[in-house]
Protein backbone atom coordinates (compact mmCIF):
# COMPACT_ATOMS: atom_id res chain seq x y z
CA UNK A 1 0.00 0.00 0.00
CA UNK A 2 1.33 3.43 -1.01
CA UNK A 3 1.48 6.17 1.61
CA UNK A 4 2.16 9.92 1.68
CA UNK A 5 2.31 12.55 4.39
CA UNK A 6 -0.96 14.36 5.03
CA UNK A 7 -0.71 18.00 3.93
CA UNK A 8 -3.00 18.98 6.80
CA UNK A 9 -1.53 17.25 9.87
CA UNK A 10 1.73 15.73 8.61
CA UNK A 11 0.85 12.18 9.68
CA UNK A 12 1.26 9.17 7.39
CA UNK A 13 -1.83 8.69 5.20
CA UNK A 14 -2.79 6.05 2.65
CA UNK A 15 -3.12 6.69 -1.08
CA UNK A 16 -6.30 5.23 -2.58
CA UNK A 17 -8.02 5.43 -5.96
CA UNK A 18 -11.56 6.81 -6.05
CA UNK A 19 -13.88 9.44 -7.49
CA UNK A 20 -13.12 12.85 -6.01
CA UNK A 21 -15.59 15.72 -5.70
CA UNK A 22 -13.42 18.67 -6.78
CA UNK A 23 -15.19 21.37 -4.74
CA UNK A 24 -12.21 23.70 -5.00
CA UNK A 25 -13.29 24.64 -8.55
CA UNK A 26 -16.47 26.42 -7.49
CA UNK A 27 -18.52 24.40 -9.96
CA UNK A 28 -19.73 20.81 -9.49
CA UNK A 29 -16.92 18.60 -10.81
CA UNK A 30 -16.12 14.96 -10.09
CA UNK A 31 -12.70 13.62 -11.04
CA UNK A 32 -13.11 9.95 -11.87
CA UNK A 33 -10.80 7.33 -10.43
CA UNK A 34 -7.87 9.46 -9.32
CA UNK A 35 -5.36 8.87 -6.54
CA UNK A 36 -6.20 10.66 -3.31
CA UNK A 37 -4.40 10.91 0.02
CA UNK A 38 -6.82 9.93 2.80
CA UNK A 39 -5.67 10.72 6.30
CA UNK A 40 -7.11 8.49 9.04
CA UNK A 41 -5.85 10.91 11.72
CA UNK A 42 -7.51 14.18 10.72
CA UNK A 43 -9.94 13.02 8.00
CA UNK A 44 -8.36 15.24 5.32
CA UNK A 45 -8.61 14.06 1.69
CA UNK A 46 -6.30 15.57 -0.93
CA UNK A 47 -6.35 14.73 -4.64
CA UNK A 48 -3.18 13.85 -6.52
CA UNK A 49 -3.47 15.65 -9.86
CA UNK A 50 -0.40 15.14 -12.04
CA UNK A 51 -1.49 17.38 -14.96
CA UNK A 52 -3.38 20.34 -13.50
CA UNK A 53 -3.06 22.44 -16.69
CA UNK A 54 -4.54 19.64 -18.79
CA UNK A 55 -7.35 19.16 -16.28
CA UNK A 56 -8.19 22.89 -16.31
CA UNK A 57 -8.27 22.86 -20.12
CA UNK A 58 -10.69 19.90 -20.16
CA UNK A 59 -12.86 21.62 -17.56
CA UNK A 60 -12.87 24.87 -19.56
CA UNK A 61 -13.96 22.96 -22.68
CA UNK A 62 -16.69 21.25 -20.66
CA UNK A 63 -18.01 24.60 -19.38
CA UNK A 64 -17.83 26.15 -22.86
CA UNK A 65 -19.77 23.17 -24.23
CA UNK A 66 -22.57 23.46 -21.67
CA UNK A 67 -25.85 23.34 -23.65
CA UNK A 68 -27.47 25.73 -21.16
CA UNK A 69 -26.85 29.41 -20.61
CA UNK A 70 -23.81 30.00 -18.42
CA UNK A 71 -24.45 30.65 -14.73
CA UNK A 72 -22.41 32.98 -12.55
CA UNK A 73 -19.98 30.42 -11.18
CA UNK A 74 -19.21 29.22 -14.72
CA UNK A 75 -18.55 32.78 -15.91
CA UNK A 76 -16.20 33.29 -12.95
CA UNK A 77 -14.39 30.02 -13.68
CA UNK A 78 -13.89 30.97 -17.35
CA UNK A 79 -12.65 34.45 -16.42
CA UNK A 80 -10.14 33.01 -14.00
CA UNK A 81 -9.16 30.32 -16.49
CA UNK A 82 -8.01 33.00 -18.96
CA UNK A 83 -6.28 34.79 -16.06
CA UNK A 84 -8.23 38.05 -16.26
CA UNK A 85 -9.29 40.28 -13.41
CA UNK A 86 -12.92 41.30 -13.26
CA UNK A 87 -11.95 44.79 -14.51
CA UNK A 88 -9.99 43.39 -17.49
CA UNK A 89 -12.68 40.87 -18.43
CA UNK A 90 -15.49 43.42 -18.15
CA UNK A 91 -13.65 45.69 -20.61
CA UNK A 92 -13.81 42.94 -23.22
CA UNK A 93 -17.55 42.66 -22.62
CA UNK A 94 -18.07 46.46 -22.62
CA UNK A 95 -19.79 46.31 -19.25
CA UNK A 96 -18.90 47.82 -15.90
CA UNK A 97 -16.97 45.47 -13.59
CA UNK A 98 -19.74 45.78 -10.98
CA UNK A 99 -22.19 44.42 -13.58
CA UNK A 100 -19.86 41.47 -14.19
CA UNK A 101 -19.64 40.90 -10.43
CA UNK A 102 -23.45 40.74 -10.23
CA UNK A 103 -23.49 38.19 -13.07
CA UNK A 104 -20.80 36.08 -11.38
CA UNK A 105 -22.73 36.15 -8.10
CA UNK A 106 -26.04 35.26 -9.81
CA UNK A 107 -27.66 38.58 -8.91
CA UNK A 108 -28.11 39.38 -12.63
CA UNK A 109 -28.94 36.81 -15.25
CA UNK A 110 -26.47 36.85 -18.08
CA UNK A 111 -27.86 38.15 -21.39
CA UNK A 112 -27.96 35.62 -24.25
CA UNK A 113 -25.56 37.67 -26.37
CA UNK A 114 -23.14 38.11 -23.45
CA UNK A 115 -23.16 34.36 -22.84
CA UNK A 116 -22.12 33.68 -26.43
CA UNK A 117 -19.57 36.51 -26.42
CA UNK A 118 -17.92 35.08 -23.30
CA UNK A 119 -17.70 31.61 -24.85
CA UNK A 120 -16.16 32.95 -28.06
CA UNK A 121 -13.79 35.25 -26.18
CA UNK A 122 -12.49 32.53 -23.88
CA UNK A 123 -12.00 29.93 -26.60
CA UNK A 124 -9.97 32.48 -28.57
CA UNK A 125 -7.92 33.71 -25.59
CA UNK A 126 -6.30 30.32 -25.09
CA UNK A 127 -4.79 28.72 -28.23
CA UNK A 128 -4.92 25.34 -26.46
CA UNK A 129 -8.73 25.48 -26.64
CA UNK A 130 -8.75 26.06 -30.42
CA UNK A 131 -9.63 22.44 -31.16
CA UNK A 132 -13.02 23.05 -29.53
CA UNK A 133 -14.08 25.96 -31.75
CA UNK A 134 -15.88 23.82 -34.35
CA UNK A 135 -17.91 22.02 -31.71
CA UNK A 136 -18.72 25.32 -29.99
CA UNK A 137 -19.92 26.85 -33.27
CA UNK A 138 -22.25 23.86 -33.80
CA UNK A 139 -23.60 24.29 -30.26
CA UNK A 140 -24.15 28.08 -30.44
CA UNK A 141 -27.59 28.15 -32.10
CA UNK A 142 -28.89 25.50 -29.68
CA UNK A 143 -27.76 26.95 -26.34
CA UNK A 144 -30.76 27.14 -24.02
CA UNK A 145 -31.90 30.63 -23.07
CA UNK A 146 -31.71 29.89 -19.35
CA UNK A 147 -29.42 28.31 -16.83
CA UNK A 148 -30.22 24.76 -15.85
CA UNK A 149 -32.52 24.67 -12.82
CA UNK A 150 -30.30 21.99 -11.31
CA UNK A 151 -26.56 22.38 -11.14
CA UNK A 152 -25.24 19.96 -13.73
CA UNK A 153 -22.16 18.19 -12.47
CA UNK A 154 -19.26 17.58 -14.80
CA UNK A 155 -17.51 14.22 -14.62
CA UNK A 156 -13.91 14.30 -15.83
CA UNK A 157 -11.66 11.35 -16.48
CA UNK A 158 -8.17 12.86 -16.04
CA UNK A 159 -6.53 9.73 -17.47
CA UNK A 160 -8.22 10.18 -20.87
CA UNK A 161 -8.91 13.95 -20.79
CA UNK A 162 -12.60 13.38 -21.46
CA UNK A 163 -15.69 14.82 -19.78
CA UNK A 164 -19.42 14.32 -19.63
CA UNK A 165 -22.28 16.07 -17.90
CA UNK A 166 -23.79 14.03 -15.08
CA UNK A 167 -27.43 13.18 -15.54
N, C-alpha and C positions, 0 to 999 in steps of 0.2 A: 504494500500500500504506500502510495506517494504522500509525503507530508510537506508542509510549508509553515512558516511562521505567520501567525495571525497579525494582520496589519493594525488591528484594534488593540489587542492586549499583549501581543508578543509571544504568546504560548504556541506550542506545536499544535497544528490543525491538520485535518486530513483533506486531501484533494479528491473530489468526487466529480462525476459527470452527470449533469442534469439540465433541465430547462431552467433558465434564469430570467426572472422578471426584472427587466432593466429599467427600474424606476428613475434612475438618474437622468434619463433623457427628457423627462417632462411630458412624454407621450407614451401611450401604452405599447410597450415592445417586449417581446419574449425572445430571448436568444435560445435556440434549440440545441440541446446536447453539447454544452460547453463545460469545460473544467471550472470548478469553483472551489474555493477554500472555505471549508465549513469548520468553524471553531466550536468545539464542545464546551469550552470554558466560558466564553462570553456570548455565544450565539451568533456572532458576526458571520456573514456570508459575503465573500468577495469573488467577483468573476475574474477569470484569467482570459484576457482578450489579447491574442497575439498580434492582430492586425487592426488596430483601432481606426486608422484612416480608411481602410477598406470597408469596415463595418459602417462608419459614418456615411460613406458614399452610397452603400446599399440602402441605408435608412433614408437618406435624402431622396433617392430614386423612388422608394416606396411611398414617401409623403407626396412627392410630385405626381405620382401615378394614382393618387387617391381619387376615386370616381365621384366623390362628394366635394362640395365647396370646402376650402380650407377653414379650419377653426383656429382660434387664437394661438394655442400652444404649437400648432403646426407652423404657423407663420413665424413665431418666435424661433422655433428650431431651424427653419430654413434661413432666417436672417443670421443666426449665429453660425450656421454651417458655412455660409459665405464670408464669415468673419467681418460683419458690418455692425457698427453701432446703430442704435435706433435712429439717431440723427442722420447718419450716412444713408441708411436704407430708406428712410422717409423721403430724402431728396430724390432718389430714383423714382419713387412713386408720386412725387409732386404733392405730398401731403405733409402736414405739420407732424413733428415727432410725437406730439401728445395724442394726435389722432391714431397714429400707429400703435402707441401704447394701449389705447382703448380697444383696438382690434385684438392685440395680443392678449389682453386680459378679458376678452369676450364681453366687453361692455358695449362695443359696436360690432354689428355684423359686417363682415367684409363684403364689399360690393363685388358683383360678378366679374366686372372688368378688372378690378384690382386683383382678384384671385388669379385670373389668367395672366396678368402682367407679372405678378410675383413668380409664378411658375416659370414663365419664359425668361425672366431676369435671372433667376437662380440657376437654371439649366445652362445659361450662357455665361455665367460668372465663373463656373468651374469647368474647364476643358475636360476633366475626367468624367463629367456627366453627359458629354456630347452624344454618346451612344444611345442615350434615352430620348433624344429629341424627336425621332420619328414616332415612337410610341406615344409620347406626350401630344404630338400634333394630331394623332388619330383620336386620342381621348378628349381633346379640347371641346369639340362640339357636344359631347355627351356628359360633361361634368354637371352633376346635379346642382340646382340653384340654392341648395341649403346644406348646412352641415348635417352629418348623420346624427340622429337623435341619441344613439348609443355610441360611445367611444369605441371605434373599431381598433382592436389590437392588431399590431403587425408582428408576425412571426418571422424571424430571420434565422436562416441556417448559415452561421459564419463559415462553416467548412466549405460550402458550395457558393456562397455569396448570393443566395436566392432569398426571396421574401414572398410572403402571401398575407392577405388580410384574413384575420381570424373571423370565423362565422359565428 
